[in-house]
Amino acid sequence: MNEQTTQFNEFENGTPPDNNLVWAILCTVLCCLPLGIVSIIKSTSVNTLWAQGQYDAARQAAADAKKFAMWGAIASAIGIVLYIIFIVVLGVGGAAFGGSEY
């Protein structure tokens, strides 16, 4: 390997990517437990893969951790919106079909 290639690899692989662990934990606690757990597993493997020299796998794990945390937050938001719609429809429907009469 020549000197120019060595310098490029050291520059390219200097610092590990952001592992998104904070987002994974927040997703697990506040949003969607299954997707949050997958995100935590992916994010904790980033630094290990980087230390082993598997730079592409570390970048992919970081991207996957972010993706699963984001999908967990989206799933939670959709679930909350559907729940609110359900409660509103149930409330309106309950009043129309024998609710309180004045």
Phi and psi in radians as a Rosetta constraint file:
Dihedral C 1 N 2 CA 2 C 2 CIRCULARHARMONIC -1.520 0.35
Dihedral N 2 CA 2 C 2 N 3 CIRCULARHARMONIC 3.010 0.35
Dihedral C 2 N 3 CA 3 C 3 CIRCULARHARMONIC -1.166 0.35
Dihedral N 3 CA 3 C 3 N 4 CIRCULARHARMONIC -0.646 0.35
Dihedral C 3 N 4 CA 4 C 4 CIRCULARHARMONIC -1.137 0.35
Dihedral N 4 CA 4 C 4 N 5 CIRCULARHARMONIC -0.714 0.35
Dihedral C 4 N 5 CA 5 C 5 CIRCULARHARMONIC -1.144 0.35
Dihedral N 5 CA 5 C 5 N 6 CIRCULARHARMONIC -0.696 0.35
Dihedral C 5 N 6 CA 6 C 6 CIRCULARHARMONIC -1.100 0.35
Dihedral N 6 CA 6 C 6 N 7 CIRCULARHARMONIC -0.758 0.35
Dihedral C 6 N 7 CA 7 C 7 CIRCULARHARMONIC -1.130 0.35
Dihedral N 7 CA 7 C 7 N 8 CIRCULARHARMONIC -0.688 0.35
Dihedral C 7 N 8 CA 8 C 8 CIRCULARHARMONIC -1.114 0.35
Dihedral N 8 CA 8 C 8 N 9 CIRCULARHARMONIC -0.779 0.35
Dihedral C 8 N 9 CA 9 C 9 CIRCULARHARMONIC -1.136 0.35
Dihedral N 9 CA 9 C 9 N 10 CIRCULARHARMONIC -0.668 0.35
Dihedral C 9 N 10 CA 10 C 10 CIRCULARHARMONIC -1.161 0.35
Dihedral N 10 CA 10 C 10 N 11 CIRCULARHARMONIC -0.675 0.35
Dihedral C 10 N 11 CA 11 C 11 CIRCULARHARMONIC -1.209 0.35
Dihedral N 11 CA 11 C 11 N 12 CIRCULARHARMONIC -0.765 0.35
Dihedral C 11 N 12 CA 12 C 12 CIRCULARHARMONIC -1.174 0.35
Dihedral N 12 CA 12 C 12 N 13 CIRCULARHARMONIC -0.652 0.35
Dihedral C 12 N 13 CA 13 C 13 CIRCULARHARMONIC -1.879 0.35
Dihedral N 13 CA 13 C 13 N 14 CIRCULARHARMONIC 0.577 0.35
Dihedral C 13 N 14 CA 14 C 14 CIRCULARHARMONIC -1.252 0.35
Dihedral N 14 CA 14 C 14 N 15 CIRCULARHARMONIC -0.947 0.35
Dihedral C 14 N 15 CA 15 C 15 CIRCULARHARMONIC -2.092 0.35
Dihedral N 15 CA 15 C 15 N 16 CIRCULARHARMONIC 2.505 0.35
Dihedral C 15 N 16 CA 16 C 16 CIRCULARHARMONIC -1.223 0.35
Dihedral N 16 CA 16 C 16 N 17 CIRCULARHARMONIC 2.695 0.35
Dihedral C 16 N 17 CA 17 C 17 CIRCULARHARMONIC -1.216 0.35
Dihedral N 17 CA 17 C 17 N 18 CIRCULARHARMONIC 2.823 0.35
Dihedral C 17 N 18 CA 18 C 18 CIRCULARHARMONIC -1.076 0.35
Dihedral N 18 CA 18 C 18 N 19 CIRCULARHARMONIC 2.224 0.35
Dihedral C 18 N 19 CA 19 C 19 CIRCULARHARMONIC -1.485 0.35
Dihedral N 19 CA 19 C 19 N 20 CIRCULARHARMONIC -0.109 0.35
Dihedral C 19 N 20 CA 20 C 20 CIRCULARHARMONIC 1.024 0.35
Dihedral N 20 CA 20 C 20 N 21 CIRCULARHARMONIC 0.547 0.35
Dihedral C 20 N 21 CA 21 C 21 CIRCULARHARMONIC -1.151 0.35
Dihedral N 21 CA 21 C 21 N 22 CIRCULARHARMONIC -0.640 0.35
Dihedral C 21 N 22 CA 22 C 22 CIRCULARHARMONIC -1.083 0.35
Dihedral N 22 CA 22 C 22 N 23 CIRCULARHARMONIC -0.800 0.35
Dihedral C 22 N 23 CA 23 C 23 CIRCULARHARMONIC -1.127 0.35
Dihedral N 23 CA 23 C 23 N 24 CIRCULARHARMONIC -0.638 0.35
Dihedral C 23 N 24 CA 24 C 24 CIRCULARHARMONIC -1.128 0.35
Dihedral N 24 CA 24 C 24 N 25 CIRCULARHARMONIC -0.741 0.35
Dihedral C 24 N 25 CA 25 C 25 CIRCULARHARMONIC -1.182 0.35
Dihedral N 25 CA 25 C 25 N 26 CIRCULARHARMONIC -0.765 0.35
Dihedral C 25 N 26 CA 26 C 26 CIRCULARHARMONIC -1.083 0.35
Dihedral N 26 CA 26 C 26 N 27 CIRCULARHARMONIC -0.700 0.35
Dihedral C 26 N 27 CA 27 C 27 CIRCULARHARMONIC -1.104 0.35
Dihedral N 27 CA 27 C 27 N 28 CIRCULARHARMONIC -0.710 0.35
Dihedral C 27 N 28 CA 28 C 28 CIRCULARHARMONIC -1.148 0.35
Dihedral N 28 CA 28 C 28 N 29 CIRCULARHARMONIC -0.774 0.35
Dihedral C 28 N 29 CA 29 C 29 CIRCULARHARMONIC -1.352 0.35
Dihedral N 29 CA 29 C 29 N 30 CIRCULARHARMONIC -0.723 0.35
Dihedral C 29 N 30 CA 30 C 30 CIRCULARHARMONIC -1.791 0.35
Dihedral N 30 CA 30 C 30 N 31 CIRCULARHARMONIC -0.381 0.35
Dihedral C 30 N 31 CA 31 C 31 CIRCULARHARMONIC -2.047 0.35
Dihedral N 31 CA 31 C 31 N 32 CIRCULARHARMONIC -1.547 0.35
Dihedral C 31 N 32 CA 32 C 32 CIRCULARHARMONIC -2.240 0.35
Dihedral N 32 CA 32 C 32 N 33 CIRCULARHARMONIC 1.898 0.35
Dihedral C 32 N 33 CA 33 C 33 CIRCULARHARMONIC -1.015 0.35
Dihedral N 33 CA 33 C 33 N 34 CIRCULARHARMONIC -0.872 0.35
Dihedral C 33 N 34 CA 34 C 34 CIRCULARHARMONIC -1.092 0.35
Dihedral N 34 CA 34 C 34 N 35 CIRCULARHARMONIC -0.807 0.35
Dihedral C 34 N 35 CA 35 C 35 CIRCULARHARMONIC -1.211 0.35
Dihedral N 35 CA 35 C 35 N 36 CIRCULARHARMONIC -0.563 0.35
Dihedral C 35 N 36 CA 36 C 36 CIRCULARHARMONIC -1.147 0.35
Dihedral N 36 CA 36 C 36 N 37 CIRCULARHARMONIC -0.681 0.35
Dihedral C 36 N 37 CA 37 C 37 CIRCULARHARMONIC -1.140 0.35
Dihedral N 37 CA 37 C 37 N 38 CIRCULARHARMONIC -0.741 0.35
Dihedral C 37 N 38 CA 38 C 38 CIRCULARHARMONIC -1.076 0.35
Dihedral N 38 CA 38 C 38 N 39 CIRCULARHARMONIC -0.714 0.35
Dihedral C 38 N 39 CA 39 C 39 CIRCULARHARMONIC -1.117 0.35
Dihedral N 39 CA 39 C 39 N 40 CIRCULARHARMONIC -0.690 0.35
Dihedral C 39 N 40 CA 40 C 40 CIRCULARHARMONIC -1.122 0.35
Dihedral N 40 CA 40 C 40 N 41 CIRCULARHARMONIC -0.758 0.35
Dihedral C 40 N 41 CA 41 C 41 CIRCULARHARMONIC -1.073 0.35
Dihedral N 41 CA 41 C 41 N 42 CIRCULARHARMONIC -0.780 0.35
Dihedral C 41 N 42 CA 42 C 42 CIRCULARHARMONIC -1.125 0.35
Dihedral N 42 CA 42 C 42 N 43 CIRCULARHARMONIC -0.743 0.35
Dihedral C 42 N 43 CA 43 C 43 CIRCULARHARMONIC -1.229 0.35
Dihedral N 43 CA 43 C 43 N 44 CIRCULARHARMONIC -0.559 0.35
Dihedral C 43 N 44 CA 44 C 44 CIRCULARHARMONIC -1.313 0.35
Dihedral N 44 CA 44 C 44 N 45 CIRCULARHARMONIC -0.287 0.35
Dihedral C 44 N 45 CA 45 C 45 CIRCULARHARMONIC -1.514 0.35
Dihedral N 45 CA 45 C 45 N 46 CIRCULARHARMONIC -0.172 0.35
Dihedral C 45 N 46 CA 46 C 46 CIRCULARHARMONIC -1.075 0.35
Dihedral N 46 CA 46 C 46 N 47 CIRCULARHARMONIC -0.932 0.35
Dihedral C 46 N 47 CA 47 C 47 CIRCULARHARMONIC -1.167 0.35
Dihedral N 47 CA 47 C 47 N 48 CIRCULARHARMONIC -0.609 0.35
Dihedral C 47 N 48 CA 48 C 48 CIRCULARHARMONIC -1.126 0.35
Dihedral N 48 CA 48 C 48 N 49 CIRCULARHARMONIC -0.811 0.35
Dihedral C 48 N 49 CA 49 C 49 CIRCULARHARMONIC -1.101 0.35
Dihedral N 49 CA 49 C 49 N 50 CIRCULARHARMONIC -0.690 0.35
Dihedral C 49 N 50 CA 50 C 50 CIRCULARHARMONIC -1.121 0.35
Dihedral N 50 CA 50 C 50 N 51 CIRCULARHARMONIC -0.750 0.35
Dihedral C 50 N 51 CA 51 C 51 CIRCULARHARMONIC -1.140 0.35
Dihedral N 51 CA 51 C 51 N 52 CIRCULARHARMONIC -0.515 0.35
Dihedral C 51 N 52 CA 52 C 52 CIRCULARHARMONIC -1.407 0.35
Dihedral N 52 CA 52 C 52 N 53 CIRCULARHARMONIC -0.089 0.35
Dihedral C 52 N 53 CA 53 C 53 CIRCULARHARMONIC 1.541 0.35
Dihedral N 53 CA 53 C 53 N 54 CIRCULARHARMONIC 0.169 0.35
Dihedral C 53 N 54 CA 54 C 54 CIRCULARHARMONIC -1.630 0.35
Dihedral N 54 CA 54 C 54 N 55 CIRCULARHARMONIC 1.304 0.35
Dihedral C 54 N 55 CA 55 C 55 CIRCULARHARMONIC -1.176 0.35
Dihedral N 55 CA 55 C 55 N 56 CIRCULARHARMONIC -0.746 0.35
Dihedral C 55 N 56 CA 56 C 56 CIRCULARHARMONIC -1.160 0.35
Dihedral N 56 CA 56 C 56 N 57 CIRCULARHARMONIC -0.687 0.35
Dihedral C 56 N 57 CA 57 C 57 CIRCULARHARMONIC -1.147 0.35
Dihedral N 57 CA 57 C 57 N 58 CIRCULARHARMONIC -0.637 0.35
Dihedral C 57 N 58 CA 58 C 58 CIRCULARHARMONIC -1.155 0.35
Dihedral N 58 CA 58 C 58 N 59 CIRCULARHARMONIC -0.750 0.35
Dihedral C 58 N 59 CA 59 C 59 CIRCULARHARMONIC -1.110 0.35
Dihedral N 59 CA 59 C 59 N 60 CIRCULARHARMONIC -0.701 0.35
Dihedral C 59 N 60 CA 60 C 60 CIRCULARHARMONIC -1.155 0.35
Dihedral N 60 CA 60 C 60 N 61 CIRCULARHARMONIC -0.709 0.35
Dihedral C 60 N 61 CA 61 C 61 CIRCULARHARMONIC -1.117 0.35
Dihedral N 61 CA 61 C 61 N 62 CIRCULARHARMONIC -0.687 0.35
Dihedral C 61 N 62 CA 62 C 62 CIRCULARHARMONIC -1.133 0.35
Dihedral N 62 CA 62 C 62 N 63 CIRCULARHARMONIC -0.735 0.35
Dihedral C 62 N 63 CA 63 C 63 CIRCULARHARMONIC -1.154 0.35
Dihedral N 63 CA 63 C 63 N 64 CIRCULARHARMONIC -0.692 0.35
Dihedral C 63 N 64 CA 64 C 64 CIRCULARHARMONIC -1.147 0.35
Dihedral N 64 CA 64 C 64 N 65 CIRCULARHARMONIC -0.694 0.35
Dihedral C 64 N 65 CA 65 C 65 CIRCULARHARMONIC -1.066 0.35
Dihedral N 65 CA 65 C 65 N 66 CIRCULARHARMONIC -0.762 0.35
Dihedral C 65 N 66 CA 66 C 66 CIRCULARHARMONIC -1.136 0.35
Dihedral N 66 CA 66 C 66 N 67 CIRCULARHARMONIC -0.732 0.35
Dihedral C 66 N 67 CA 67 C 67 CIRCULARHARMONIC -1.100 0.35
Dihedral N 67 CA 67 C 67 N 68 CIRCULARHARMONIC -0.803 0.35
Dihedral C 67 N 68 CA 68 C 68 CIRCULARHARMONIC -1.184 0.35
Dihedral N 68 CA 68 C 68 N 69 CIRCULARHARMONIC -0.640 0.35
Dihedral C 68 N 69 CA 69 C 69 CIRCULARHARMONIC -1.147 0.35
Dihedral N 69 CA 69 C 69 N 70 CIRCULARHARMONIC -0.701 0.35
Dihedral C 69 N 70 CA 70 C 70 CIRCULARHARMONIC -1.167 0.35
Dihedral N 70 CA 70 C 70 N 71 CIRCULARHARMONIC -0.764 0.35
Dihedral C 70 N 71 CA 71 C 71 CIRCULARHARMONIC -1.130 0.35
Dihedral N 71 CA 71 C 71 N 72 CIRCULARHARMONIC -0.606 0.35
Dihedral C 71 N 72 CA 72 C 72 CIRCULARHARMONIC -1.108 0.35
Dihedral N 72 CA 72 C 72 N 73 CIRCULARHARMONIC -0.740 0.35
Dihedral C 72 N 73 CA 73 C 73 CIRCULARHARMONIC -1.169 0.35
Dihedral N 73 CA 73 C 73 N 74 CIRCULARHARMONIC -0.693 0.35
Dihedral C 73 N 74 CA 74 C 74 CIRCULARHARMONIC -1.144 0.35
Dihedral N 74 CA 74 C 74 N 75 CIRCULARHARMONIC -0.777 0.35
Dihedral C 74 N 75 CA 75 C 75 CIRCULARHARMONIC -1.070 0.35
Dihedral N 75 CA 75 C 75 N 76 CIRCULARHARMONIC -0.695 0.35
Dihedral C 75 N 76 CA 76 C 76 CIRCULARHARMONIC -1.136 0.35
Dihedral N 76 CA 76 C 76 N 77 CIRCULARHARMONIC -0.753 0.35
Dihedral C 76 N 77 CA 77 C 77 CIRCULARHARMONIC -1.108 0.35
Dihedral N 77 CA 77 C 77 N 78 CIRCULARHARMONIC -0.737 0.35
Dihedral C 77 N 78 CA 78 C 78 CIRCULARHARMONIC -1.112 0.35
Dihedral N 78 CA 78 C 78 N 79 CIRCULARHARMONIC -0.732 0.35
Dihedral C 78 N 79 CA 79 C 79 CIRCULARHARMONIC -1.080 0.35
Dihedral N 79 CA 79 C 79 N 80 CIRCULARHARMONIC -0.718 0.35
Dihedral C 79 N 80 CA 80 C 80 CIRCULARHARMONIC -1.150 0.35
Dihedral N 80 CA 80 C 80 N 81 CIRCULARHARMONIC -0.753 0.35
Dihedral C 80 N 81 CA 81 C 81 CIRCULARHARMONIC -1.098 0.35
Dihedral N 81 CA 81 C 81 N 82 CIRCULARHARMONIC -0.774 0.35
Dihedral C 81 N 82 CA 82 C 82 CIRCULARHARMONIC -1.107 0.35
Dihedral N 82 CA 82 C 82 N 83 CIRCULARHARMONIC -0.658 0.35
Dihedral C 82 N 83 CA 83 C 83 CIRCULARHARMONIC -1.114 0.35
Dihedral N 83 CA 83 C 83 N 84 CIRCULARHARMONIC -0.767 0.35
Dihedral C 83 N 84 CA 84 C 84 CIRCULARHARMONIC -1.108 0.35
Dihedral N 84 CA 84 C 84 N 85 CIRCULARHARMONIC -0.765 0.35
Dihedral C 84 N 85 CA 85 C 85 CIRCULARHARMONIC -1.065 0.35
Dihedral N 85 CA 85 C 85 N 86 CIRCULARHARMONIC -0.739 0.35
Dihedral C 85 N 86 CA 86 C 86 CIRCULARHARMONIC -1.054 0.35
Dihedral N 86 CA 86 C 86 N 87 CIRCULARHARMONIC -0.781 0.35
Dihedral C 86 N 87 CA 87 C 87 CIRCULARHARMONIC -1.130 0.35
Dihedral N 87 CA 87 C 87 N 88 CIRCULARHARMONIC -0.740 0.35
Dihedral C 87 N 88 CA 88 C 88 CIRCULARHARMONIC -1.131 0.35
Dihedral N 88 CA 88 C 88 N 89 CIRCULARHARMONIC -0.803 0.35
Dihedral C 88 N 89 CA 89 C 89 CIRCULARHARMONIC -1.125 0.35
Dihedral N 89 CA 89 C 89 N 90 CIRCULARHARMONIC -0.715 0.35
Dihedral C 89 N 90 CA 90 C 90 CIRCULARHARMONIC -1.131 0.35
Dihedral N 90 CA 90 C 90 N 91 CIRCULARHARMONIC -0.683 0.35
Dihedral C 90 N 91 CA 91 C 91 CIRCULARHARMONIC -1.172 0.35
Dihedral N 91 CA 91 C 91 N 92 CIRCULARHARMONIC -0.761 0.35
Dihedral C 91 N 92 CA 92 C 92 CIRCULARHARMONIC -1.202 0.35
Dihedral N 92 CA 92 C 92 N 93 CIRCULARHARMONIC -0.753 0.35
Dihedral C 92 N 93 CA 93 C 93 CIRCULARHARMONIC -1.153 0.35
Dihedral N 93 CA 93 C 93 N 94 CIRCULARHARMONIC -0.637 0.35
Dihedral C 93 N 94 CA 94 C 94 CIRCULARHARMONIC -1.154 0.35
Dihedral N 94 CA 94 C 94 N 95 CIRCULARHARMONIC -0.645 0.35
Dihedral C 94 N 95 CA 95 C 95 CIRCULARHARMONIC -1.254 0.35
Dihedral N 95 CA 95 C 95 N 96 CIRCULARHARMONIC -0.565 0.35
Dihedral C 95 N 96 CA 96 C 96 CIRCULARHARMONIC -1.342 0.35
Dihedral N 96 CA 96 C 96 N 97 CIRCULARHARMONIC -0.507 0.35
Dihedral C 96 N 97 CA 97 C 97 CIRCULARHARMONIC -1.964 0.35
Dihedral N 97 CA 97 C 97 N 98 CIRCULARHARMONIC 1.095 0.35
Dihedral C 97 N 98 CA 98 C 98 CIRCULARHARMONIC 1.611 0.35
Dihedral N 98 CA 98 C 98 N 99 CIRCULARHARMONIC 0.491 0.35
Dihedral C 98 N 99 CA 99 C 99 CIRCULARHARMONIC -1.269 0.35
Dihedral N 99 CA 99 C 99 N 100 CIRCULARHARMONIC -2.827 0.35
Dihedral C 99 N 100 CA 100 C 100 CIRCULARHARMONIC -1.175 0.35
Dihedral N 100 CA 100 C 100 N 101 CIRCULARHARMONIC 2.318 0.35
Dihedral C 100 N 101 CA 101 C 101 CIRCULARHARMONIC -1.912 0.35
Dihedral N 101 CA 101 C 101 N 102 CIRCULARHARMONIC 2.410 0.35
